[in-house]
Amino acid sequence: MTQFLGIIGGSGLYEMEGLENIDSVSISTPFGDPSDSIVTGTLVGTKMAFLPRHGKGHRITPSEINYRANIWALKSLGVDTVIGVSAVGSMKEDIAPGDLVVPHQFIDRTKGRPSTFFGDGIVGHVTFADPVCHALADIVTKGARTLGVRVHQGGTYICMEGPQFSTRAESNLYRTWGVDVIGMTNIPEAKLAREAELCYSTVALATDYDCWHDTEEDVSVEAILEIMHKNVENAKKAIAWAVGHMKEKEACGCGEALKFAIVTDPSVIPDKVKKDLAPIIGKYMG
């Protein structure tokens, strides 16, 4: 059962209303500073930490986000579950702008983003065949449906580098791959969450049809912002419902993702690496 929920807010979601016992925590990590200070509190009796992925005021591009610092900081606070909220483009006709999507799969088209906590003397290989926590995705989806919000569960999120949007040729190519939505931020976030043994699920906010749709205007920032402001409120409501029903979340194996993943002999792992990764690998170092 979730004890401490982290929300990583994307475009349009910079705070969560209803938090009580609020505090703000600034954390330094071995990987640098997170996107911003982390707001902690309680929501309907559940401990919560909120981190704006792009920083307050939306000042950090998708490629500049320090994903490792963000996940490390949340893990160091004791967070065990993360919901990542992000704006996406729809790649399918039936996913309309304004809909929510809770994808189950990712395709990584990013370039050069640090995507692992391992290296520098320690090797680990986590299973990533099913990159989200299905038990968490079920609760979030149920929350949206209970509130009458149009939501699609399952499907594939393709993560591009950005910050430019797709060319028309790229958009049509990705459509032939059968992807459902396209975004810029949930990879390597999901990979790092798995390494940190966090339950992770995405709430994707469909804001447009990318540029593949012949009968829609090409994607623009103005159009995205208009739709985003409407469906971000639905996302907040769905998350708040899910928070209040986390006790219903089924058991999962996310909290033991590293149990058989670290292949390096602990006796040869550098002391600095053990110290830097203590919040993540500490329980396996004896």
C-alpha positions in Angstrom: 0.0 0.0 0.0 1.2 3.5 -0.8 2.7 5.3 2.1 4.2 8.4 0.5 3.0 9.6 -3.0 5.1 11.8 -5.2 3.6 13.9 -8.0 5.8 15.1 -10.8 3.9 17.9 -12.4 4.4 18.6 -16.1 3.2 21.4 -18.4 0.2 23.2 -16.8 0.5 21.4 -13.4 2.7 23.3 -11.0 0.9 22.8 -7.7 -1.7 20.6 -6.0 -4.7 22.2 -4.3 -5.9 20.7 -1.0 -2.5 19.9 0.5 -2.3 20.4 4.3 0.6 20.6 6.6 2.6 22.1 3.8 6.4 22.4 3.9 9.0 23.2 1.2 12.2 21.1 1.1 15.3 22.0 -0.9 17.5 18.9 -1.6 21.0 18.6 -3.0 21.7 15.3 -4.7 24.9 13.6 -6.0 23.5 14.3 -9.5 22.9 18.0 -9.0 19.8 20.0 -8.0 16.3 18.8 -8.8 14.0 20.9 -10.9 12.9 22.9 -7.9 12.2 22.7 -4.2 9.8 19.9 -3.3 6.5 20.8 -1.6 5.4 18.2 1.0 2.2 17.8 2.9 -0.8 15.5 3.2 -3.8 15.1 0.9 -6.8 13.3 2.2 -4.7 11.7 4.8 -1.9 10.5 2.5 1.7 11.9 2.7 2.5 13.6 -0.6 5.5 15.3 -2.2 5.0 17.6 -5.3 7.8 18.5 -7.7 7.3 20.7 -10.8 9.2 18.9 -13.5 10.0 22.1 -15.4 10.6 24.2 -12.3 8.3 27.0 -11.1 7.5 29.3 -14.0 8.3 26.6 -16.5 11.9 27.5 -17.1 13.6 24.1 -17.8 13.3 22.4 -21.3 12.6 18.7 -21.5 16.2 18.0 -22.4 17.5 20.1 -19.5 15.5 18.4 -16.8 17.7 16.7 -14.2 15.7 13.5 -14.1 18.2 11.6 -11.9 18.2 14.4 -9.3 14.4 14.5 -9.3 13.9 10.8 -8.7 16.8 10.6 -6.2 15.4 13.5 -4.2 11.9 12.0 -4.1 13.3 8.6 -3.1 15.5 10.2 -0.4 12.4 11.7 1.2 10.8 8.3 1.5 8.5 8.5 -1.5 7.4 5.0 -2.7 5.0 5.8 -5.5 5.1 8.4 -8.3 2.5 9.7 -10.7 4.1 11.7 -13.5 1.8 14.2 -15.2 2.6 15.4 -18.7 1.1 17.1 -21.8 1.1 14.9 -24.9 0.0 15.0 -28.5 -2.6 12.4 -29.6 -1.5 10.0 -32.4 -4.9 8.4 -32.7 -8.3 9.7 -33.8 -10.2 8.4 -30.8 -7.9 10.2 -28.3 -9.3 13.7 -28.5 -7.7 16.8 -27.2 -8.8 17.1 -23.6 -8.7 13.4 -23.0 -6.5 11.8 -20.3 -4.4 8.8 -21.2 -2.8 6.3 -18.8 -0.3 4.5 -21.0 1.3 1.1 -20.2 4.3 1.3 -22.6 7.0 3.6 -23.8 9.2 4.0 -26.8 12.4 6.0 -26.2 13.4 8.4 -29.0 15.5 10.7 -26.7 19.1 11.5 -27.4 21.8 11.5 -24.7 19.8 12.0 -21.6 21.4 10.2 -18.6 18.9 7.3 -18.0 20.4 5.2 -15.2 21.8 5.5 -11.7 24.3 2.8 -12.5 27.9 3.2 -13.8 31.1 4.4 -12.2 31.8 1.0 -10.7 28.4 -0.6 -10.3 26.3 -2.4 -12.9 22.6 -3.1 -12.6 20.0 -4.3 -15.1 16.4 -3.9 -14.1 13.5 -5.5 -15.9 11.6 -2.9 -17.9 9.3 -5.0 -20.1 6.3 -3.5 -18.3 7.5 0.0 -17.5 4.6 1.2 -15.4 3.0 -0.1 -12.3 -0.3 -1.6 -13.6 -1.8 -1.6 -10.1 -1.2 2.2 -9.8 -2.4 2.8 -13.4 -5.6 1.0 -12.5 -6.3 3.2 -9.5 -5.6 6.4 -11.4 -7.8 5.3 -14.3 -10.6 4.3 -11.9 -10.4 7.7 -10.4 -10.9 9.5 -13.7 -13.8 7.2 -14.8 -15.5 7.5 -11.4 -15.5 11.3 -11.9 -16.8 11.1 -15.4 -13.5 12.2 -17.0 -12.8 10.7 -20.5 -9.7 8.5 -20.0 -7.9 5.9 -22.1 -6.0 3.2 -20.2 -3.1 1.4 -21.9 -1.3 2.1 -25.2 2.1 3.5 -26.0 3.8 6.8 -25.2 6.6 7.7 -27.6 9.1 10.1 -26.0 10.9 12.4 -28.4 13.7 14.7 -27.6 12.2 18.1 -28.3 11.9 21.0 -27.6 10.7 21.3 -31.2 7.5 19.4 -32.2 7.6 16.6 -34.8 7.9 17.1 -38.5 4.9 15.8 -40.5 7.1 12.9 -41.8 8.1 11.9 -38.2 4.5 12.2 -37.0 3.2 9.9 -39.8 6.1 7.4 -39.2 5.3 7.1 -35.5 1.7 6.5 -36.4 2.7 3.5 -38.4 4.3 2.1 -35.2 0.9 2.1 -33.6 1.8 4.6 -30.8 -1.0 6.4 -29.0 0.5 9.6 -27.7 3.8 11.6 -28.1 5.5 13.6 -25.4 9.0 14.8 -24.3 9.4 14.1 -20.6 8.4 10.6 -19.3 11.7 9.0 -20.4 14.1 8.6 -18.7 11.8 9.4 -15.7 10.1 6.0 -15.9 13.4 4.2 -16.2 14.9 5.9 -13.2 11.7 5.3 -11.2 12.0 1.6 -11.8 15.7 1.6 -10.8 14.7 3.4 -7.6 12.0 0.8 -6.9 9.2 3.2 -7.1 5.7 2.4 -8.4 5.3 4.7 -11.4 2.4 5.7 -13.7 1.8 8.4 -16.1 -1.2 10.6 -16.5 -0.9 12.1 -20.0 -2.9 15.1 -21.0 -3.8 15.0 -24.7 -3.6 18.6 -25.9 -3.6 18.3 -29.7 -3.4 15.9 -32.6 0.3 16.6 -33.3 0.7 17.4 -37.0 -0.5 14.2 -38.7 -4.2 15.1 -38.6 -5.2 16.6 -42.0 -8.4 18.3 -40.8 -6.9 19.9 -37.7 -4.6 22.9 -37.6 -0.9 22.2 -37.0 0.1 22.0 -33.4 0.8 25.4 -31.8 1.7 26.5 -28.3 -1.4 28.7 -28.1 -3.7 25.8 -28.9 -1.9 23.5 -26.5 -2.2 25.9 -23.6 -5.9 26.4 -24.1 -6.7 22.7 -24.0 -4.1 22.1 -21.3 -5.7 24.5 -18.8 -9.0 22.6 -19.2 -7.8 19.1 -18.8 -5.2 19.7 -16.1 -8.1 20.3 -13.7 -9.5 16.9 -14.6 -6.1 15.3 -13.9 -5.9 17.0 -10.5 -9.4 15.6 -9.6 -8.5 12.1 -10.8 -5.3 12.1 -8.8 -7.0 13.4 -5.7 -9.6 10.6 -6.0 -6.7 8.1 -6.5 -4.9 9.4 -3.4 -8.0 8.8 -1.3 -8.2 5.2 -2.6 -4.6 4.1 -2.5 -5.5 1.5 0.1 -7.3 -0.3 -2.7 -4.1 -0.6 -4.8 -3.2 -4.2 -5.5 0.2 -5.5 -4.5 3.0 -5.2 -7.0 6.7 -6.0 -7.4 8.0 -2.5 -8.0 9.5 -2.3 -4.5 11.9 -5.2 -5.3 13.0 -4.2 -8.8 16.7 -4.3 -7.8 16.5 -7.6 -5.9 18.3 -9.5 -8.6 19.4 -6.6 -10.8 22.7 -5.6 -9.3 25.4 -7.8 -10.8 28.5 -6.2 -9.3 30.2 -7.8 -6.4 29.4 -5.4 -3.4 33.0 -5.7 -2.2 34.3 -3.9 -5.4 31.7 -1.1 -5.6 33.5 2.2 -4.7 32.6 3.6 -1.3 31.6 6.9 -3.0 29.1 5.1 -5.2 27.6 3.3 -2.3 27.2 6.5 -0.5 25.8 8.4 -3.4 23.3 5.7 -4.2 22.4 4.8 -0.6 18.7 5.8 -0.9 18.4 3.5 -3.9 20.7 0.5 -3.3 21.4 0.8 0.4 19.2 -2.1 1.5 21.1 -4.4 -0.8 24.6 -3.5 0.4 24.4 -5.2 3.8 
